[in-house]
Amino acid sequence: NLLLHLPQVDKVTGRFNGQFKTYAICGAIRRMGESDDSILRLAKNDSVIAK
């Protein structure tokens, strides 16, 4: 299993705001080779990265 904590950044200051977005990817997803796509999809849905 994979647990990923991405720090959130204040859009004005560009500094870490003390919060994280957390994603958990199970072993079955990793074995299928879908981890990258899954994390990318989740991050886009949460506006962590541009769509």
PDBQT receptor file of N, H, CA, C and O in Angstrom, charges set to zero:
ATOM      1  N   ASN A   1       0.833  -1.189   0.000  1.00  0.00    +0.000 N 
ATOM      2  CA  ASN A   1       0.000   0.000   0.000  1.00  0.00    +0.000 C 
ATOM      3  C   ASN A   1       0.870   1.243   0.000  1.00  0.00    +0.000 C 
ATOM      4  O   ASN A   1       2.029   1.218   0.413  1.00  0.00    +0.000 OA
ATOM      5  N   LEU A   2       0.281   2.328  -0.474  1.00  0.00    +0.000 N 
ATOM      6  H   LEU A   2      -0.661   2.349  -0.809  1.00  0.00    +0.000 HD
ATOM      7  CA  LEU A   2       0.990   3.599  -0.574  1.00  0.00    +0.000 C 
ATOM      8  C   LEU A   2       0.151   4.672   0.084  1.00  0.00    +0.000 C 
ATOM      9  O   LEU A   2      -1.038   4.797  -0.211  1.00  0.00    +0.000 OA
ATOM     10  N   LEU A   3       0.755   5.454   0.978  1.00  0.00    +0.000 N 
ATOM     11  H   LEU A   3       1.720   5.353   1.218  1.00  0.00    +0.000 HD
ATOM     12  CA  LEU A   3       0.087   6.582   1.607  1.00  0.00    +0.000 C 
ATOM     13  C   LEU A   3       0.901   7.816   1.276  1.00  0.00    +0.000 C 
ATOM     14  O   LEU A   3       2.080   7.899   1.620  1.00  0.00    +0.000 OA
ATOM     15  N   LEU A   4       0.281   8.772   0.612  1.00  0.00    +0.000 N 
ATOM     16  H   LEU A   4      -0.677   8.705   0.333  1.00  0.00    +0.000 HD
ATOM     17  CA  LEU A   4       0.979   9.957   0.119  1.00  0.00    +0.000 C 
ATOM     18  C   LEU A   4       0.358  11.194   0.746  1.00  0.00    +0.000 C 
ATOM     19  O   LEU A   4      -0.847  11.412   0.628  1.00  0.00    +0.000 OA
ATOM     20  N   HIS A   5       1.180  12.010   1.416  1.00  0.00    +0.000 N 
ATOM     21  H   HIS A   5       2.159  11.833   1.512  1.00  0.00    +0.000 HD
ATOM     22  CA  HIS A   5       0.724  13.264   2.016  1.00  0.00    +0.000 C 
ATOM     23  C   HIS A   5       1.329  14.409   1.204  1.00  0.00    +0.000 C 
ATOM     24  O   HIS A   5       2.546  14.592   1.192  1.00  0.00    +0.000 OA
ATOM     25  N   LEU A   6       0.480  15.173   0.529  1.00  0.00    +0.000 N 
ATOM     26  H   LEU A   6      -0.508  15.024   0.539  1.00  0.00    +0.000 HD
ATOM     27  CA  LEU A   6       0.948  16.317  -0.243  1.00  0.00    +0.000 C 
ATOM     28  C   LEU A   6       0.683  17.592   0.549  1.00  0.00    +0.000 C 
ATOM     29  O   LEU A   6      -0.464  17.863   0.903  1.00  0.00    +0.000 OA
ATOM     30  N   PRO A   7       1.716  18.379   0.836  1.00  0.00    +0.000 N 
ATOM     31  CA  PRO A   7       1.501  19.616   1.593  1.00  0.00    +0.000 C 
ATOM     32  C   PRO A   7       0.710  20.623   0.764  1.00  0.00    +0.000 C 
ATOM     33  O   PRO A   7       0.911  20.744  -0.444  1.00  0.00    +0.000 OA
ATOM     34  N   GLN A   8      -0.194  21.345   1.431  1.00  0.00    +0.000 N 
ATOM     35  H   GLN A   8      -0.357  21.247   2.413  1.00  0.00    +0.000 HD
ATOM     36  CA  GLN A   8      -0.954  22.381   0.746  1.00  0.00    +0.000 C 
ATOM     37  C   GLN A   8      -0.223  23.706   0.907  1.00  0.00    +0.000 C 
ATOM     38  O   GLN A   8       0.375  23.981   1.947  1.00  0.00    +0.000 OA
ATOM     39  N   VAL A   9      -0.282  24.514  -0.134  1.00  0.00    +0.000 N 
ATOM     40  H   VAL A   9      -0.768  24.290  -0.978  1.00  0.00    +0.000 HD
ATOM     41  CA  VAL A   9       0.456  25.766  -0.177  1.00  0.00    +0.000 C 
ATOM     42  C   VAL A   9      -0.523  26.923  -0.314  1.00  0.00    +0.000 C 
ATOM     43  O   VAL A   9      -1.479  26.851  -1.086  1.00  0.00    +0.000 OA
ATOM     44  N   ASP A  10      -0.280  27.983   0.436  1.00  0.00    +0.000 N 
ATOM     45  H   ASP A  10       0.496  28.042   1.064  1.00  0.00    +0.000 HD
ATOM     46  CA  ASP A  10      -1.088  29.194   0.331  1.00  0.00    +0.000 C 
ATOM     47  C   ASP A  10      -0.872  29.811  -1.048  1.00  0.00    +0.000 C 
ATOM     48  O   ASP A  10       0.267  30.011  -1.469  1.00  0.00    +0.000 OA
ATOM     49  N   LYS A  11      -1.957  30.109  -1.745  1.00  0.00    +0.000 N 
ATOM     50  H   LYS A  11      -2.882  29.947  -1.402  1.00  0.00    +0.000 HD
ATOM     51  CA  LYS A  11      -1.853  30.620  -3.117  1.00  0.00    +0.000 C 
ATOM     52  C   LYS A  11      -1.240  32.014  -3.183  1.00  0.00    +0.000 C 
ATOM     53  O   LYS A  11      -0.655  32.377  -4.203  1.00  0.00    +0.000 OA
ATOM     54  N   VAL A  12      -1.361  32.793  -2.129  1.00  0.00    +0.000 N 
ATOM     55  H   VAL A  12      -1.836  32.498  -1.300  1.00  0.00    +0.000 HD
ATOM     56  CA  VAL A  12      -0.827  34.153  -2.120  1.00  0.00    +0.000 C 
ATOM     57  C   VAL A  12       0.651  34.171  -1.755  1.00  0.00    +0.000 C 
ATOM     58  O   VAL A  12       1.464  34.781  -2.449  1.00  0.00    +0.000 OA
ATOM     59  N   THR A  13       0.993  33.494  -0.653  1.00  0.00    +0.000 N 
ATOM     60  H   THR A  13       0.332  32.999  -0.089  1.00  0.00    +0.000 HD
ATOM     61  CA  THR A  13       2.369  33.552  -0.159  1.00  0.00    +0.000 C 
ATOM     62  C   THR A  13       3.269  32.475  -0.742  1.00  0.00    +0.000 C 
ATOM     63  O   THR A  13       4.491  32.622  -0.756  1.00  0.00    +0.000 OA
ATOM     64  N   GLY A  14       2.659  31.380  -1.230  1.00  0.00    +0.000 N 
ATOM     65  H   GLY A  14       1.666  31.261  -1.218  1.00  0.00    +0.000 HD
ATOM     66  CA  GLY A  14       3.454  30.276  -1.738  1.00  0.00    +0.000 C 
ATOM     67  C   GLY A  14       4.090  29.442  -0.639  1.00  0.00    +0.000 C 
ATOM     68  O   GLY A  14       5.003  28.656  -0.893  1.00  0.00    +0.000 OA
ATOM     69  N   ARG A  15       3.602  29.619   0.588  1.00  0.00    +0.000 N 
ATOM     70  H   ARG A  15       2.861  30.258   0.794  1.00  0.00    +0.000 HD
ATOM     71  CA  ARG A  15       4.173  28.895   1.728  1.00  0.00    +0.000 C 
ATOM     72  C   ARG A  15       3.232  27.800   2.205  1.00  0.00    +0.000 C 
ATOM     73  O   ARG A  15       2.016  27.883   2.028  1.00  0.00    +0.000 OA
ATOM     74  N   PHE A  16       3.810  26.780   2.807  1.00  0.00    +0.000 N 
ATOM     75  H   PHE A  16       4.797  26.712   2.950  1.00  0.00    +0.000 HD
ATOM     76  CA  PHE A  16       3.055  25.670   3.388  1.00  0.00    +0.000 C 
ATOM     77  C   PHE A  16       2.090  26.216   4.436  1.00  0.00    +0.000 C 
ATOM     78  O   PHE A  16       2.481  27.000   5.301  1.00  0.00    +0.000 OA
ATOM     79  N   ASN A  17       0.811  25.792   4.354  1.00  0.00    +0.000 N 
ATOM     80  H   ASN A  17       0.493  25.155   3.652  1.00  0.00    +0.000 HD
ATOM     81  CA  ASN A  17      -0.198  26.324   5.271  1.00  0.00    +0.000 C 
ATOM     82  C   ASN A  17      -0.526  25.382   6.433  1.00  0.00    +0.000 C 
ATOM     83  O   ASN A  17      -1.483  25.628   7.168  1.00  0.00    +0.000 OA
ATOM     84  N   GLY A  18       0.240  24.321   6.610  1.00  0.00    +0.000 N 
ATOM     85  H   GLY A  18       1.017  24.121   6.014  1.00  0.00    +0.000 HD
ATOM     86  CA  GLY A  18       0.032  23.411   7.727  1.00  0.00    +0.000 C 
ATOM     87  C   GLY A  18      -0.935  22.278   7.444  1.00  0.00    +0.000 C 
ATOM     88  O   GLY A  18      -1.177  21.442   8.315  1.00  0.00    +0.000 OA
ATOM     89  N   GLN A  19      -1.491  22.233   6.245  1.00  0.00    +0.000 N 
ATOM     90  H   GLN A  19      -1.295  22.912   5.537  1.00  0.00    +0.000 HD
ATOM     91  CA  GLN A  19      -2.444  21.189   5.897  1.00  0.00    +0.000 C 
ATOM     92  C   GLN A  19      -1.889  20.311   4.778  1.00  0.00    +0.000 C 
ATOM     93  O   GLN A  19      -0.994  20.706   4.031  1.00  0.00    +0.000 OA
ATOM     94  N   PHE A  20      -2.453  19.102   4.691  1.00  0.00    +0.000 N 
ATOM     95  H   PHE A  20      -3.179  18.781   5.299  1.00  0.00    +0.000 HD
ATOM     96  CA  PHE A  20      -2.035  18.138   3.682  1.00  0.00    +0.000 C 
ATOM     97  C   PHE A  20      -3.247  17.585   2.958  1.00  0.00    +0.000 C 
ATOM     98  O   PHE A  20      -4.344  17.550   3.516  1.00  0.00    +0.000 OA
ATOM     99  N   LYS A  21      -3.062  17.157   1.732  1.00  0.00    +0.000 N 
ATOM    100  H   LYS A  21      -2.171  17.185   1.279  1.00  0.00    +0.000 HD
ATOM    101  CA  LYS A  21      -4.006  16.293   1.023  1.00  0.00    +0.000 C 
ATOM    102  C   LYS A  21      -3.402  14.905   1.118  1.00  0.00    +0.000 C 
ATOM    103  O   LYS A  21      -2.221  14.721   0.824  1.00  0.00    +0.000 OA
ATOM    104  N   THR A  22      -4.191  13.934   1.521  1.00  0.00    +0.000 N 
ATOM    105  H   THR A  22      -5.151  14.083   1.760  1.00  0.00    +0.000 HD
ATOM    106  CA  THR A  22      -3.691  12.580   1.708  1.00  0.00    +0.000 C 
ATOM    107  C   THR A  22      -4.372  11.637   0.733  1.00  0.00    +0.000 C 
ATOM    108  O   THR A  22      -5.594  11.649   0.586  1.00  0.00    +0.000 OA
ATOM    109  N   TYR A  23      -3.568  10.822   0.072  1.00  0.00    +0.000 N 
ATOM    110  H   TYR A  23      -2.576  10.812   0.192  1.00  0.00    +0.000 HD
ATOM    111  CA  TYR A  23      -4.069   9.822  -0.865  1.00  0.00    +0.000 C 
ATOM    112  C   TYR A  23      -3.525   8.462  -0.451  1.00  0.00    +0.000 C 
ATOM    113  O   TYR A  23      -2.346   8.323  -0.127  1.00  0.00    +0.000 OA
ATOM    114  N   ALA A  24      -4.394   7.469  -0.466  1.00  0.00    +0.000 N 
ATOM    115  H   ALA A  24      -5.353   7.582  -0.729  1.00  0.00    +0.000 HD
ATOM    116  CA  ALA A  24      -3.999   6.093  -0.162  1.00  0.00    +0.000 C 
ATOM    117  C   ALA A  24      -4.276   5.238  -1.394  1.00  0.00    +0.000 C 
ATOM    118  O   ALA A  24      -5.387   5.244  -1.924  1.00  0.00    +0.000 OA
ATOM    119  N   ILE A  25      -3.271   4.509  -1.843  1.00  0.00    +0.000 N 
ATOM    120  H   ILE A  25      -2.368   4.504  -1.412  1.00  0.00    +0.000 HD
ATOM    121  CA  ILE A  25      -3.392   3.638  -3.012  1.00  0.00    +0.000 C 
ATOM    122  C   ILE A  25      -3.132   2.207  -2.541  1.00  0.00    +0.000 C 
ATOM    123  O   ILE A  25      -2.082   1.912  -1.970  1.00  0.00    +0.000 OA
ATOM    124  N   CYS A  26      -4.090   1.334  -2.785  1.00  0.00    +0.000 N 
ATOM    125  H   CYS A  26      -4.943   1.574  -3.249  1.00  0.00    +0.000 HD
ATOM    126  CA  CYS A  26      -3.966  -0.050  -2.312  1.00  0.00    +0.000 C 
ATOM    127  C   CYS A  26      -3.019  -0.857  -3.208  1.00  0.00    +0.000 C 
ATOM    128  O   CYS A  26      -2.707  -0.468  -4.333  1.00  0.00    +0.000 OA
ATOM    129  N   GLY A  27      -2.585  -1.972  -2.674  1.00  0.00    +0.000 N 
ATOM    130  H   GLY A  27      -2.838  -2.288  -1.759  1.00  0.00    +0.000 HD
ATOM    131  CA  GLY A  27      -1.650  -2.841  -3.384  1.00  0.00    +0.000 C 
ATOM    132  C   GLY A  27      -2.191  -3.348  -4.706  1.00  0.00    +0.000 C 
ATOM    133  O   GLY A  27      -1.428  -3.509  -5.659  1.00  0.00    +0.000 OA
ATOM    134  N   ALA A  28      -3.497  -3.605  -4.789  1.00  0.00    +0.000 N 
ATOM    135  H   ALA A  28      -4.117  -3.474  -4.016  1.00  0.00    +0.000 HD
ATOM    136  CA  ALA A  28      -4.084  -4.109  -6.040  1.00  0.00    +0.000 C 
ATOM    137  C   ALA A  28      -3.937  -3.087  -7.161  1.00  0.00    +0.000 C 
ATOM    138  O   ALA A  28      -3.633  -3.450  -8.298  1.00  0.00    +0.000 OA
ATOM    139  N   ILE A  29      -4.151  -1.821  -6.850  1.00  0.00    +0.000 N 
ATOM    140  H   ILE A  29      -4.398  -1.526  -5.927  1.00  0.00    +0.000 HD
ATOM    141  CA  ILE A  29      -3.994  -0.759  -7.858  1.00  0.00    +0.000 C 
ATOM    142  C   ILE A  29      -2.529  -0.670  -8.276  1.00  0.00    +0.000 C 
ATOM    143  O   ILE A  29      -2.225  -0.500  -9.457  1.00  0.00    +0.000 OA
ATOM    144  N   ARG A  30      -1.638  -0.782  -7.319  1.00  0.00    +0.000 N 
ATOM    145  H   ARG A  30      -1.885  -0.920  -6.360  1.00  0.00    +0.000 HD
ATOM    146  CA  ARG A  30      -0.208  -0.720  -7.631  1.00  0.00    +0.000 C 
ATOM    147  C   ARG A  30       0.215  -1.890  -8.505  1.00  0.00    +0.000 C 
ATOM    148  O   ARG A  30       0.983  -1.711  -9.450  1.00  0.00    +0.000 OA
ATOM    149  N   ARG A  31      -0.280  -3.088  -8.198  1.00  0.00    +0.000 N 
ATOM    150  H   ARG A  31      -0.903  -3.233  -7.430  1.00  0.00    +0.000 HD
ATOM    151  CA  ARG A  31       0.078  -4.276  -8.989  1.00  0.00    +0.000 C 
ATOM    152  C   ARG A  31      -0.412  -4.164 -10.428  1.00  0.00    +0.000 C 
ATOM    153  O   ARG A  31       0.219  -4.692 -11.344  1.00  0.00    +0.000 OA
ATOM    154  N   MET A  32      -1.526  -3.485 -10.627  1.00  0.00    +0.000 N 
ATOM    155  H   MET A  32      -2.039  -3.056  -9.884  1.00  0.00    +0.000 HD
ATOM    156  CA  MET A  32      -2.060  -3.296 -11.984  1.00  0.00    +0.000 C 
ATOM    157  C   MET A  32      -1.317  -2.196 -12.735  1.00  0.00    +0.000 C 
ATOM    158  O   MET A  32      -1.544  -1.996 -13.929  1.00  0.00    +0.000 OA
ATOM    159  N   GLY A  33      -0.426  -1.478 -12.037  1.00  0.00    +0.000 N 
ATOM    160  H   GLY A  33      -0.242  -1.640 -11.067  1.00  0.00    +0.000 HD
ATOM    161  CA  GLY A  33       0.314  -0.399 -12.679  1.00  0.00    +0.000 C 
ATOM    162  C   GLY A  33      -0.523   0.856 -12.872  1.00  0.00    +0.000 C 
ATOM    163  O   GLY A  33      -0.251   1.651 -13.771  1.00  0.00    +0.000 OA
ATOM    164  N   GLU A  34      -1.533   1.039 -12.039  1.00  0.00    +0.000 N 
ATOM    165  H   GLU A  34      -1.754   0.393 -11.308  1.00  0.00    +0.000 HD
ATOM    166  CA  GLU A  34      -2.448   2.172 -12.186  1.00  0.00    +0.000 C 
ATOM    167  C   GLU A  34      -2.214   3.276 -11.158  1.00  0.00    +0.000 C 
ATOM    168  O   GLU A  34      -3.004   4.217 -11.079  1.00  0.00    +0.000 OA
ATOM    169  N   SER A  35      -1.151   3.181 -10.376  1.00  0.00    +0.000 N 
ATOM    170  H   SER A  35      -0.509   2.417 -10.440  1.00  0.00    +0.000 HD
ATOM    171  CA  SER A  35      -0.914   4.163  -9.316  1.00  0.00    +0.000 C 
ATOM    172  C   SER A  35      -0.773   5.575  -9.853  1.00  0.00    +0.000 C 
ATOM    173  O   SER A  35      -1.417   6.497  -9.353  1.00  0.00    +0.000 OA
ATOM    174  N   ASP A  36       0.063   5.754 -10.869  1.00  0.00    +0.000 N 
ATOM    175  H   ASP A  36       0.586   5.006 -11.275  1.00  0.00    +0.000 HD
ATOM    176  CA  ASP A  36       0.299   7.092 -11.414  1.00  0.00    +0.000 C 
ATOM    177  C   ASP A  36      -0.989   7.722 -11.918  1.00  0.00    +0.000 C 
ATOM    178  O   ASP A  36      -1.287   8.874 -11.605  1.00  0.00    +0.000 OA
ATOM    179  N   ASP A  37      -1.748   6.968 -12.697  1.00  0.00    +0.000 N 
ATOM    180  H   ASP A  37      -1.505   6.031 -12.951  1.00  0.00    +0.000 HD
ATOM    181  CA  ASP A  37      -3.001   7.491 -13.236  1.00  0.00    +0.000 C 
ATOM    182  C   ASP A  37      -3.994   7.811 -12.126  1.00  0.00    +0.000 C 
ATOM    183  O   ASP A  37      -4.706   8.813 -12.198  1.00  0.00    +0.000 OA
ATOM    184  N   SER A  38      -4.044   6.972 -11.109  1.00  0.00    +0.000 N 
ATOM    185  H   SER A  38      -3.466   6.158 -11.051  1.00  0.00    +0.000 HD
ATOM    186  CA  SER A  38      -4.978   7.183 -10.002  1.00  0.00    +0.000 C 
ATOM    187  C   SER A  38      -4.631   8.442  -9.216  1.00  0.00    +0.000 C 
ATOM    188  O   SER A  38      -5.511   9.246  -8.908  1.00  0.00    +0.000 OA
ATOM    189  N   ILE A  39      -3.361   8.613  -8.895  1.00  0.00    +0.000 N 
ATOM    190  H   ILE A  39      -2.647   7.960  -9.145  1.00  0.00    +0.000 HD
ATOM    191  CA  ILE A  39      -2.932   9.798  -8.150  1.00  0.00    +0.000 C 
ATOM    192  C   ILE A  39      -3.164  11.051  -8.981  1.00  0.00    +0.000 C 
ATOM    193  O   ILE A  39      -3.619  12.064  -8.451  1.00  0.00    +0.000 OA
ATOM    194  N   LEU A  40      -2.863  11.001 -10.260  1.00  0.00    +0.000 N 
ATOM    195  H   LEU A  40      -2.493  10.177 -10.691  1.00  0.00    +0.000 HD
ATOM    196  CA  LEU A  40      -3.078  12.146 -11.139  1.00  0.00    +0.000 C 
ATOM    197  C   LEU A  40      -4.555  12.524 -11.192  1.00  0.00    +0.000 C 
ATOM    198  O   LEU A  40      -4.899  13.703 -11.104  1.00  0.00    +0.000 OA
ATOM    199  N   ARG A  41      -5.422  11.532 -11.334  1.00  0.00    +0.000 N 
ATOM    200  H   ARG A  41      -5.142  10.574 -11.406  1.00  0.00    +0.000 HD
ATOM    201  CA  ARG A  41      -6.870  11.786 -11.391  1.00  0.00    +0.000 C 
ATOM    202  C   ARG A  41      -7.360  12.418 -10.088  1.00  0.00    +0.000 C 
ATOM    203  O   ARG A  41      -8.115  13.390 -10.115  1.00  0.00    +0.000 OA
ATOM    204  N   LEU A  42      -6.932  11.870  -8.946  1.00  0.00    +0.000 N 
ATOM    205  H   LEU A  42      -6.318  11.081  -8.924  1.00  0.00    +0.000 HD
ATOM    206  CA  LEU A  42      -7.336  12.411  -7.651  1.00  0.00    +0.000 C 
ATOM    207  C   LEU A  42      -6.827  13.838  -7.452  1.00  0.00    +0.000 C 
ATOM    208  O   LEU A  42      -7.563  14.706  -6.982  1.00  0.00    +0.000 OA
ATOM    209  N   ALA A  43      -5.579  14.072  -7.807  1.00  0.00    +0.000 N 
ATOM    210  H   ALA A  43      -4.981  13.367  -8.188  1.00  0.00    +0.000 HD
ATOM    211  CA  ALA A  43      -4.994  15.401  -7.646  1.00  0.00    +0.000 C 
ATOM    212  C   ALA A  43      -5.697  16.431  -8.527  1.00  0.00    +0.000 C 
ATOM    213  O   ALA A  43      -5.899  17.569  -8.104  1.00  0.00    +0.000 OA
ATOM    214  N   LYS A  44      -6.067  16.048  -9.732  1.00  0.00    +0.000 N 
ATOM    215  H   LYS A  44      -5.902  15.124 -10.075  1.00  0.00    +0.000 HD
ATOM    216  CA  LYS A  44      -6.814  16.963 -10.599  1.00  0.00    +0.000 C 
ATOM    217  C   LYS A  44      -8.189  17.261 -10.023  1.00  0.00    +0.000 C 
ATOM    218  O   LYS A  44      -8.630  18.410 -10.039  1.00  0.00    +0.000 OA
ATOM    219  N   ASN A  45      -8.875  16.235  -9.513  1.00  0.00    +0.000 N 
ATOM    220  H   ASN A  45      -8.516  15.301  -9.501  1.00  0.00    +0.000 HD
ATOM    221  CA  ASN A  45     -10.203  16.432  -8.920  1.00  0.00    +0.000 C 
ATOM    222  C   ASN A  45     -10.154  17.351  -7.706  1.00  0.00    +0.000 C 
ATOM    223  O   ASN A  45     -11.105  18.087  -7.447  1.00  0.00    +0.000 OA
ATOM    224  N   ASP A  46      -9.049  17.313  -6.959  1.00  0.00    +0.000 N 
ATOM    225  H   ASP A  46      -8.275  16.715  -7.170  1.00  0.00    +0.000 HD
ATOM    226  CA  ASP A  46      -8.889  18.148  -5.769  1.00  0.00    +0.000 C 
ATOM    227  C   ASP A  46      -8.214  19.481  -6.078  1.00  0.00    +0.000 C 
ATOM    228  O   ASP A  46      -7.918  20.249  -5.162  1.00  0.00    +0.000 OA
ATOM    229  N   SER A  47      -7.968  19.763  -7.353  1.00  0.00    +0.000 N 
ATOM    230  H   SER A  47      -8.208  19.139  -8.097  1.00  0.00    +0.000 HD
ATOM    231  CA  SER A  47      -7.309  21.000  -7.801  1.00  0.00    +0.000 C 
ATOM    232  C   SER A  47      -5.915  21.165  -7.204  1.00  0.00    +0.000 C 
ATOM    233  O   SER A  47      -5.451  22.286  -6.993  1.00  0.00    +0.000 OA
ATOM    234  N   VAL A  48      -5.251  20.042  -6.933  1.00  0.00    +0.000 N 
ATOM    235  H   VAL A  48      -5.628  19.132  -7.104  1.00  0.00    +0.000 HD
ATOM    236  CA  VAL A  48      -3.865  20.088  -6.474  1.00  0.00    +0.000 C 
ATOM    237  C   VAL A  48      -2.963  20.439  -7.652  1.00  0.00    +0.000 C 
ATOM    238  O   VAL A  48      -1.959  21.135  -7.496  1.00  0.00    +0.000 OA
ATOM    239  N   ILE A  49      -3.339  19.943  -8.842  1.00  0.00    +0.000 N 
ATOM    240  H   ILE A  49      -4.155  19.378  -8.968  1.00  0.00    +0.000 HD
ATOM    241  CA  ILE A  49      -2.637  20.287 -10.075  1.00  0.00    +0.000 C 
ATOM    242  C   ILE A  49      -3.665  20.748 -11.099  1.00  0.00    +0.000 C 
ATOM    243  O   ILE A  49      -4.856  20.467 -10.962  1.00  0.00    +0.000 OA
ATOM    244  N   ALA A  50      -3.206  21.448 -12.116  1.00  0.00    +0.000 N 
ATOM    245  H   ALA A  50      -2.239  21.676 -12.228  1.00  0.00    +0.000 HD
ATOM    246  CA  ALA A  50      -4.109  21.980 -13.144  1.00  0.00    +0.000 C 
ATOM    247  C   ALA A  50      -4.754  20.850 -13.934  1.00  0.00    +0.000 C 
ATOM    248  O   ALA A  50      -4.143  19.808 -14.174  1.00  0.00    +0.000 OA
ATOM    249  N   LYS A  51      -5.997  21.076 -14.332  1.00  0.00    +0.000 N 
ATOM    250  H   LYS A  51      -6.494  21.922 -14.137  1.00  0.00    +0.000 HD
ATOM    251  CA  LYS A  51      -6.732  20.064 -15.097  1.00  0.00    +0.000 C 
ATOM    252  C   LYS A  51      -6.379  20.117 -16.559  1.00  0.00    +0.000 C 
ATOM    253  O   LYS A  51      -6.906  19.334 -17.350  1.00  0.00    +0.000 OA
TER     254      LYS A  51
